[in-house]
Amino acid sequence: MSENYHEYVRRMAQVRAGREGNRPLHRQLVELLQFVLECEAAWLD
């Protein structure tokens, strides 16, 4: 394969790693959904 292809693969891996490391909204959404589940569970008891 060409050298450009290998460079592309390497750079895309870096981009993916950066996206995964910078996801504060995702974490907040998970926390919010967990809170909703706890409220629903308390309401059903």
Biotite code that builds the C-alpha atoms (Angstrom):
import biotite.structure as struc

atoms = struc.array([
    struc.Atom([0.000, 0.000, 0.000], chain_id="A", res_id=1, res_name="MET", atom_name="CA", element="C"),
    struc.Atom([1.029, 3.559, -0.485], chain_id="A", res_id=2, res_name="SER", atom_name="CA", element="C"),
    struc.Atom([2.656, 5.644, 2.191], chain_id="A", res_id=3, res_name="GLU", atom_name="CA", element="C"),
    struc.Atom([-0.266, 8.098, 2.034], chain_id="A", res_id=4, res_name="ASN", atom_name="CA", element="C"),
    struc.Atom([-2.716, 5.358, 3.000], chain_id="A", res_id=5, res_name="TYR", atom_name="CA", element="C"),
    struc.Atom([-0.710, 4.482, 6.111], chain_id="A", res_id=6, res_name="HIS", atom_name="CA", element="C"),
    struc.Atom([-0.482, 8.169, 7.049], chain_id="A", res_id=7, res_name="GLU", atom_name="CA", element="C"),
    struc.Atom([-4.259, 8.502, 6.626], chain_id="A", res_id=8, res_name="TYR", atom_name="CA", element="C"),
    struc.Atom([-4.918, 5.506, 8.883], chain_id="A", res_id=9, res_name="VAL", atom_name="CA", element="C"),
    struc.Atom([-2.585, 6.897, 11.535], chain_id="A", res_id=10, res_name="ARG", atom_name="CA", element="C"),
    struc.Atom([-4.181, 10.342, 11.472], chain_id="A", res_id=11, res_name="ARG", atom_name="CA", element="C"),
    struc.Atom([-7.714, 8.982, 11.603], chain_id="A", res_id=12, res_name="MET", atom_name="CA", element="C"),
    struc.Atom([-6.776, 6.940, 14.682], chain_id="A", res_id=13, res_name="ALA", atom_name="CA", element="C"),
    struc.Atom([-5.530, 10.135, 16.332], chain_id="A", res_id=14, res_name="GLN", atom_name="CA", element="C"),
    struc.Atom([-8.759, 11.952, 15.458], chain_id="A", res_id=15, res_name="VAL", atom_name="CA", element="C"),
    struc.Atom([-10.866, 9.114, 16.890], chain_id="A", res_id=16, res_name="ARG", atom_name="CA", element="C"),
    struc.Atom([-8.831, 9.067, 20.105], chain_id="A", res_id=17, res_name="ALA", atom_name="CA", element="C"),
    struc.Atom([-9.268, 12.820, 20.458], chain_id="A", res_id=18, res_name="GLY", atom_name="CA", element="C"),
    struc.Atom([-13.019, 12.587, 20.030], chain_id="A", res_id=19, res_name="ARG", atom_name="CA", element="C"),
    struc.Atom([-13.348, 9.816, 22.603], chain_id="A", res_id=20, res_name="GLU", atom_name="CA", element="C"),
    struc.Atom([-11.303, 11.767, 25.129], chain_id="A", res_id=21, res_name="GLY", atom_name="CA", element="C"),
    struc.Atom([-13.358, 14.960, 24.741], chain_id="A", res_id=22, res_name="ASN", atom_name="CA", element="C"),
    struc.Atom([-16.982, 13.977, 25.309], chain_id="A", res_id=23, res_name="ARG", atom_name="CA", element="C"),
    struc.Atom([-18.298, 15.902, 28.325], chain_id="A", res_id=24, res_name="PRO", atom_name="CA", element="C"),
    struc.Atom([-21.841, 16.022, 26.924], chain_id="A", res_id=25, res_name="LEU", atom_name="CA", element="C"),
    struc.Atom([-21.926, 12.259, 26.541], chain_id="A", res_id=26, res_name="HIS", atom_name="CA", element="C"),
    struc.Atom([-20.978, 11.829, 30.191], chain_id="A", res_id=27, res_name="ARG", atom_name="CA", element="C"),
    struc.Atom([-23.640, 14.334, 31.256], chain_id="A", res_id=28, res_name="GLN", atom_name="CA", element="C"),
    struc.Atom([-26.268, 12.524, 29.207], chain_id="A", res_id=29, res_name="LEU", atom_name="CA", element="C"),
    struc.Atom([-25.389, 9.193, 30.816], chain_id="A", res_id=30, res_name="VAL", atom_name="CA", element="C"),
    struc.Atom([-25.600, 10.750, 34.291], chain_id="A", res_id=31, res_name="GLU", atom_name="CA", element="C"),
    struc.Atom([-28.966, 12.322, 33.470], chain_id="A", res_id=32, res_name="LEU", atom_name="CA", element="C"),
    struc.Atom([-30.389, 9.056, 32.167], chain_id="A", res_id=33, res_name="LEU", atom_name="CA", element="C"),
    struc.Atom([-29.162, 7.215, 35.259], chain_id="A", res_id=34, res_name="GLN", atom_name="CA", element="C"),
    struc.Atom([-30.913, 9.796, 37.437], chain_id="A", res_id=35, res_name="PHE", atom_name="CA", element="C"),
    struc.Atom([-34.146, 9.360, 35.454], chain_id="A", res_id=36, res_name="VAL", atom_name="CA", element="C"),
    struc.Atom([-33.937, 5.585, 35.916], chain_id="A", res_id=37, res_name="LEU", atom_name="CA", element="C"),
    struc.Atom([-33.478, 6.033, 39.663], chain_id="A", res_id=38, res_name="GLU", atom_name="CA", element="C"),
    struc.Atom([-36.495, 8.352, 39.832], chain_id="A", res_id=39, res_name="CYS", atom_name="CA", element="C"),
    struc.Atom([-38.640, 5.925, 37.855], chain_id="A", res_id=40, res_name="GLU", atom_name="CA", element="C"),
    struc.Atom([-37.568, 3.062, 40.111], chain_id="A", res_id=41, res_name="ALA", atom_name="CA", element="C"),
    struc.Atom([-38.443, 5.071, 43.236], chain_id="A", res_id=42, res_name="ALA", atom_name="CA", element="C"),
    struc.Atom([-41.794, 6.052, 41.748], chain_id="A", res_id=43, res_name="TRP", atom_name="CA", element="C"),
    struc.Atom([-42.672, 2.433, 40.952], chain_id="A", res_id=44, res_name="LEU", atom_name="CA", element="C"),
    struc.Atom([-41.914, 1.185, 44.487], chain_id="A", res_id=45, res_name="ASP", atom_name="CA", element="C"),
])
